[in-house]
Amino acid sequence: MAARLFQRSKNAMQSGTARAGEWVLEFESSARRRPDPLMGWSGGTDTQTQVTLTFDTLEQAKGYAERYGIDYHLVPPSERKLRLQSYADNFK
């Protein structure tokens, strides 16, 4: 069982930062995804990919994965690039 461990980023559709600092443990699919013959949607038989676990800190997430023998790879959090400018800079 392999998993991906990452920090949730801010939602682009809203200005709030709720749940932005959470760490998420997502299981990776062990089976290949295939298209459904009737609808054409991609799907698979691996139900483990539907499970996502959230933690407050990175240490809690790592501890959980190590306690249950889950192989994980850590995706480092991306740094937010904030560009501050004044309204008058739009007309230079």
Z-matrix of the N, CA and C atoms (Angstrom, degrees):
N
C 1 1.446
C 2 1.529 1 108.65
N 3 1.299 2 116.32 1 123.07
C 4 1.465 3 121.18 2 178.98
C 5 1.520 4 108.88 3 -115.40
N 6 1.318 5 115.29 4 150.64
C 7 1.462 6 120.01 5 -178.28
C 8 1.516 7 109.79 6 -141.24
N 9 1.313 8 114.38 7 162.12
C 10 1.465 9 122.30 8 177.63
C 11 1.519 10 106.61 9 -116.68
N 12 1.330 11 115.97 10 132.35
C 13 1.458 12 122.44 11 -177.74
C 14 1.519 13 108.18 12 -117.30
N 15 1.342 14 116.32 13 117.75
C 16 1.459 15 120.40 14 -177.27
C 17 1.516 16 110.44 15 -144.61
N 18 1.330 17 115.08 16 163.69
C 19 1.460 18 121.28 17 177.52
C 20 1.522 19 108.23 18 -98.61
N 21 1.314 20 115.65 19 130.08
C 22 1.455 21 121.12 20 -177.68
C 23 1.520 22 109.93 21 -67.65
N 24 1.324 23 117.06 22 137.25
C 25 1.461 24 121.08 23 -179.60
C 26 1.523 25 110.22 24 -95.25
N 27 1.306 26 115.50 25 172.61
C 28 1.462 27 121.52 26 179.93
C 29 1.517 28 109.78 27 -68.68
N 30 1.308 29 116.08 28 141.34
C 31 1.452 30 121.65 29 178.39
C 32 1.529 31 109.40 30 -68.18
N 33 1.309 32 117.72 31 129.38
C 34 1.456 33 121.45 32 -177.57
C 35 1.522 34 112.57 33 -74.91
N 36 1.300 35 117.75 34 -17.62
C 37 1.459 36 120.90 35 -176.70
C 38 1.527 37 113.22 36 -87.81
N 39 1.320 38 117.11 37 -11.55
C 40 1.453 39 120.84 38 -178.39
C 41 1.521 40 109.61 39 -133.67
N 42 1.314 41 115.92 40 157.41
C 43 1.456 42 119.36 41 -179.43
C 44 1.524 43 112.31 42 -87.57
N 45 1.310 44 118.46 43 -13.39
C 46 1.458 45 121.67 44 -178.52
C 47 1.508 46 112.18 45 -74.00
N 48 1.316 47 116.21 46 161.73
C 49 1.463 48 121.40 47 -179.22
C 50 1.523 49 111.96 48 -117.54
N 51 1.327 50 117.92 49 26.50
C 52 1.456 51 120.72 50 179.19
C 53 1.529 52 109.62 51 -63.86
N 54 1.305 53 117.19 52 137.14
C 55 1.462 54 125.51 53 178.89
C 56 1.517 55 112.70 54 63.31
N 57 1.327 56 118.82 55 15.34
C 58 1.455 57 121.02 56 -177.17
C 59 1.522 58 112.12 57 -76.46
N 60 1.306 59 118.91 58 -27.46
C 61 1.461 60 120.65 59 -176.81
C 62 1.514 61 114.34 60 -93.40
N 63 1.312 62 118.57 61 1.48
C 64 1.456 63 121.59 62 -177.45
C 65 1.524 64 111.50 63 -69.39
N 66 1.308 65 115.33 64 148.86
C 67 1.464 66 121.57 65 173.38
C 68 1.520 67 107.87 66 -101.20
N 69 1.317 68 116.55 67 134.94
C 70 1.462 69 122.32 68 -174.07
C 71 1.525 70 109.39 69 -118.70
N 72 1.319 71 115.57 70 134.34
C 73 1.448 72 122.40 71 174.00
C 74 1.520 73 107.01 72 -109.71
N 75 1.337 74 116.81 73 113.22
C 76 1.459 75 123.09 74 -178.01
C 77 1.521 76 108.64 75 -116.25
N 78 1.314 77 116.69 76 131.74
C 79 1.461 78 120.52 77 178.90
C 80 1.524 79 110.02 78 -80.81
N 81 1.330 80 115.82 79 141.14
C 82 1.455 81 121.40 80 179.07
C 83 1.520 82 109.52 81 -91.14
N 84 1.301 83 115.81 82 150.79
C 85 1.458 84 121.39 83 -177.57
C 86 1.519 85 110.76 84 -73.51
N 87 1.325 86 116.00 85 133.78
C 88 1.455 87 120.16 86 176.55
C 89 1.524 88 111.22 87 -95.83
N 90 1.320 89 116.72 88 -15.67
C 91 1.463 90 121.67 89 179.16
C 92 1.526 91 109.81 90 -110.70
N 93 1.318 92 115.27 91 154.10
C 94 1.455 93 120.89 92 -179.99
C 95 1.520 94 109.92 93 -74.72
N 96 1.328 95 115.92 94 140.74
C 97 1.463 96 120.86 95 176.89
C 98 1.524 97 108.30 96 -82.02
N 99 1.334 98 115.96 97 144.50
C 100 1.461 99 119.66 98 -179.91
C 101 1.519 100 108.92 99 -137.12
N 102 1.332 101 116.88 100 155.10
C 103 1.466 102 118.94 101 -179.96
C 104 1.523 103 111.61 102 -74.70
N 105 1.312 104 115.27 103 143.42
C 106 1.450 105 121.38 104 176.30
C 107 1.529 106 108.54 105 -72.40
N 108 1.341 107 119.29 106 133.03
C 109 1.453 108 119.58 107 -176.02
C 110 1.537 109 114.03 108 -66.76
N 111 1.319 110 117.94 109 -27.72
C 112 1.458 111 119.99 110 -177.53
C 113 1.523 112 112.33 111 -85.70
N 114 1.327 113 117.60 112 -51.11
C 115 1.460 114 121.29 113 -174.06
C 116 1.531 115 113.56 114 -99.40
N 117 1.323 116 117.97 115 -24.30
C 118 1.446 117 120.60 116 -179.13
C 119 1.520 118 114.13 117 88.45
N 120 1.332 119 117.93 118 0.68
C 121 1.457 120 120.63 119 178.05
C 122 1.509 121 109.18 120 -72.33
N 123 1.322 122 116.84 121 148.12
C 124 1.459 123 119.04 122 177.81
C 125 1.519 124 109.00 123 -83.68
N 126 1.286 125 115.42 124 139.12
C 127 1.461 126 120.78 125 -178.71
C 128 1.509 127 109.86 126 -158.88
N 129 1.293 128 116.02 127 175.98
C 130 1.452 129 120.89 128 -179.59
C 131 1.510 130 110.64 129 -154.39
N 132 1.304 131 114.60 130 -179.83
C 133 1.458 132 120.43 131 -178.43
C 134 1.520 133 112.39 132 -96.94
N 135 1.321 134 117.04 133 -5.04
C 136 1.466 135 121.46 134 -177.23
C 137 1.527 136 109.41 135 -86.03
N 138 1.325 137 117.04 136 104.89
C 139 1.464 138 121.07 137 -179.28
C 140 1.521 139 112.57 138 -81.85
N 141 1.324 140 117.61 139 -9.26
C 142 1.461 141 120.94 140 -179.81
C 143 1.535 142 111.11 141 -66.94
N 144 1.335 143 117.78 142 -24.45
C 145 1.464 144 120.70 143 -179.36
C 146 1.525 145 112.13 144 -69.64
N 147 1.315 146 117.85 145 -14.73
C 148 1.459 147 121.38 146 179.09
C 149 1.528 148 112.60 147 -81.85
N 150 1.324 149 116.96 148 -8.51
C 151 1.462 150 121.89 149 -176.55
C 152 1.523 151 109.60 150 -92.50
N 153 1.335 152 116.45 151 124.43
C 154 1.460 153 122.03 152 171.58
C 155 1.522 154 107.73 153 -129.62
N 156 1.310 155 115.61 154 131.73
C 157 1.454 156 121.68 155 179.91
C 158 1.519 157 108.59 156 -112.99
N 159 1.325 158 117.68 157 137.69
C 160 1.461 159 121.48 158 179.71
C 161 1.529 160 109.61 159 -114.38
N 162 1.331 161 114.47 160 144.91
C 163 1.455 162 122.36 161 -178.96
C 164 1.521 163 108.67 162 -135.39
N 165 1.325 164 115.68 163 154.62
C 166 1.464 165 120.68 164 179.27
C 167 1.517 166 112.57 165 -75.78
N 168 1.333 167 117.05 166 -36.72
C 169 1.464 168 120.25 167 -177.19
C 170 1.524 169 110.35 168 -128.72
N 171 1.314 170 114.88 169 162.78
C 172 1.461 171 121.16 170 177.86
C 173 1.525 172 110.83 171 -67.16
N 174 1.319 173 117.58 172 -36.50
C 175 1.458 174 121.21 173 -179.32
C 176 1.525 175 111.37 174 -64.04
N 177 1.339 176 116.97 175 -37.96
C 178 1.465 177 120.37 176 177.65
C 179 1.525 178 110.90 177 -64.91
N 180 1.322 179 116.38 178 -41.86
C 181 1.461 180 120.38 179 -179.16
C 182 1.523 181 111.33 180 -67.06
N 183 1.340 182 116.90 181 -42.79
C 184 1.462 183 120.43 182 177.70
C 185 1.525 184 111.03 183 -64.49
N 186 1.329 185 116.22 184 -41.35
C 187 1.463 186 120.60 185 178.80
C 188 1.512 187 112.25 186 -61.35
N 189 1.323 188 117.27 187 -41.02
C 190 1.460 189 121.22 188 178.87
C 191 1.532 190 110.21 189 -63.82
N 192 1.336 191 115.73 190 -46.47
C 193 1.468 192 119.64 191 -178.25
C 194 1.527 193 111.16 192 -63.79
N 195 1.308 194 117.60 193 -41.36
C 196 1.459 195 120.22 194 179.93
C 197 1.524 196 112.07 195 -71.38
N 198 1.327 197 116.68 196 -35.29
C 199 1.460 198 120.50 197 179.98
C 200 1.527 199 111.63 198 -64.96
N 201 1.334 200 117.76 199 -35.84
C 202 1.460 201 121.31 200 -178.47
C 203 1.523 202 113.12 201 -102.13
N 204 1.327 203 118.23 202 9.74
C 205 1.454 204 121.67 203 174.37
C 206 1.521 205 114.21 204 69.07
N 207 1.326 206 117.20 205 36.24
C 208 1.458 207 121.86 206 -179.58
C 209 1.524 208 108.44 207 -95.48
N 210 1.328 209 116.41 208 123.02
C 211 1.464 210 120.50 209 174.53
C 212 1.521 211 107.83 210 -74.87
N 213 1.311 212 116.94 211 128.98
C 214 1.466 213 120.22 212 -177.66
C 215 1.513 214 110.10 213 -134.39
N 216 1.321 215 115.41 214 155.71
C 217 1.458 216 119.76 215 169.21
C 218 1.517 217 107.31 216 -124.68
N 219 1.314 218 113.87 217 137.24
C 220 1.457 219 121.85 218 -174.11
C 221 1.521 220 109.81 219 -90.69
N 222 1.322 221 115.93 220 124.96
C 223 1.459 222 122.40 221 174.86
C 224 1.529 223 106.15 222 -96.17
N 225 1.339 224 117.87 223 115.18
C 226 1.467 225 118.92 224 -176.37
C 227 1.528 226 111.00 225 -66.06
N 228 1.324 227 116.81 226 143.35
C 229 1.469 228 119.34 227 -179.65
C 230 1.522 229 111.19 228 -66.55
N 231 1.308 230 115.52 229 139.34
C 232 1.459 231 119.29 230 179.28
C 233 1.519 232 109.53 231 -79.18
N 234 1.317 233 115.11 232 144.48
C 235 1.457 234 119.97 233 -179.42
C 236 1.521 235 109.07 234 -84.98
N 237 1.301 236 115.53 235 134.83
C 238 1.445 237 120.89 236 -177.48
C 239 1.520 238 110.19 237 -78.58
N 240 1.318 239 116.30 238 127.07
C 241 1.459 240 121.23 239 -179.07
C 242 1.524 241 108.31 240 -98.43
N 243 1.293 242 115.71 241 105.83
C 244 1.451 243 121.51 242 -177.78
C 245 1.513 244 108.55 243 -105.74
N 246 1.308 245 115.96 244 121.29
C 247 1.458 246 121.01 245 -179.34
C 248 1.523 247 108.22 246 -110.05
N 249 1.313 248 115.79 247 109.41
C 250 1.450 249 120.90 248 -179.23
C 251 1.524 250 109.55 249 -91.35
N 252 1.291 251 115.44 250 132.92
C 253 1.459 252 120.45 251 176.89
C 254 1.530 253 108.22 252 -150.81
N 255 1.283 254 115.49 253 160.32
C 256 1.452 255 119.16 254 179.19
C 257 1.536 256 108.97 255 -91.08
N 258 1.289 257 116.10 256 164.38
C 259 1.450 258 121.37 257 179.89
C 260 1.525 259 110.82 258 -63.69
N 261 1.317 260 117.17 259 -32.67
C 262 1.472 261 120.66 260 -179.64
C 263 1.519 262 112.33 261 -67.73
N 264 1.337 263 117.82 262 -23.18
C 265 1.469 264 120.57 263 178.50
C 266 1.523 265 112.47 264 -65.53
N 267 1.310 266 118.27 265 -20.64
C 268 1.464 267 120.95 266 178.51
C 269 1.524 268 111.89 267 -68.74
N 270 1.313 269 118.84 268 -18.34
C 271 1.471 270 122.48 269 -174.19
C 272 1.531 271 112.32 270 -111.86
N 273 1.308 272 118.89 271 17.65
C 274 1.474 273 121.52 272 179.39
C 275 1.511 274 110.35 273 -76.58
